[in-house]
Amino acid sequence: MSRNDRVVVVGGGHAGLLMGLALAGHGIDVQVVEPAAPAAIRKAPPDGRTLALLAGSILQLEELGLWAPLAPYGAPIRRVEVLDVGSAAKVSYREEDAPGPVPFGQGFENRVLRQVLLDLFLEQAGRRHLVTDRVSAIERDAEGIAVRTEGGTRLPAGLVIGADGRGSGLRKLAGIGLQRWSYGHAALGFIVRHPVDNGGAVLERMRKGGPLATLPLRADRTGITWVETPERAKALAEGEPAQLLTELDEALDHALGEPELDSPVGVWPLSGQHADRYVAPRLALVGDAAHGVHPIHAQGFNMGIADVAALVRLIAARPDEPGSPDVLRAYERQRRGPNTRSIWLTHGLARLFTNELVPVTRARGAALTLLDRLRPLRRFAIQRGMRA
């Protein structure tokens, strides 16, 4: 293969490993650059973070031939119940309302999914295609592009893909600007065990302080994402676990029985961001390097999967020149619009469900009640909600 056939992916998180795995499956010569060694990724301790892969993402992974090896590590989502605490209105989305045979999605523990993607990539591409180092510079010439690492390695390619997260160093090296905003809230993330079968249900409680949502990981194990003000989130995380679990149990109306902690309690500030552009000459951004959203509506990694699927399809159609201007223009055109809509959808929902003005509360309640009563509306909402 020539230099222009190669793709270098910067970042070995979920999006980067997924991109590397998908490209290797198409016979593309790909290298992934990641500072953490494989042993460190495999031994990563629990941190309480979980994620949901929506049905639309599962279908895209099936098209890439990657869903079958991932499915055993997730738990199907069979029901979604949304309760607006302010109005007491609720809507239940049931499996029989969903179009097609795919459930609403599947719940995963973050670190487990990354470990599985790592092992699949090493199996598919080979150990030499994972470079344990950090990128320090981008170099371009008439023949293509290259990245140089802190260890002094130079990796030439026809295309470099930035998948190195919200603080993307590659995005900064490429001179791509970023729009960023804060929500003034923080999310607690942790996992609980419980005596009552969760039934594959996602329970969302829309509260004044922010949403609280569960995610099934298996029948007796559930991920929690709990949004609060930064001060209250810190107090809950650093306080007595018994108090945290008592408040959780009450917020969920005792739906899981008496929960017990099964992970540390992490706290993350909530913000949104969007890169000014997704591409530069022979360079593209995917996943959190290109965009970041509020956790409401589970869009984050699902938007990244859609990025990966779109870019892989375009590269597979031009394997001799993956970094061509046509490929990059098409990628920006296909993904920027949908991602912009998803960003503002989550932004709007986050603002809507924390607004306690009486007219807004009444309107929210009326909308949820209507959704719960009218199956065609529920089916439409499900179809929109099952994709990023």
Buried (B, 14 or more C-beta within 10 A) or exposed (E): EEEBBBBBBBBBBBBBBBBBBBBBBBEBBBBBBBBBEBEEBEEBEBBBBBBBBBBBBBBBBEEBEBBEBBBEBBBBBBBBBBBBBBBEBBBBBBBEBBEEEBBBBBBBBBBBBBBBBBBBBBEBBEEEBBBBBBBEEBEEEEEBBBBBBEEEBEBBBBBBBBBBBBEBBBBEBBEBEBEEEEBEBBBBBBBBBBEBEBEBBBBBBBBEBBBBBBBBBEEBBBBBBBBBEBEBBBEBBEEEEEEBBEBBBEBBEEBBBEBEBBBEBBBBEBBBBBBEBBBBEBBBBBBBBBBBBBBBBBBBBBBBBBBBBBBBBBBBEBBEBBBBEEBBEBBBEBBBEBBEEBBEBBBEBBEBBBBEEEEBBEBBBEBBBEBBEEEEBBBEBBBEBBBB
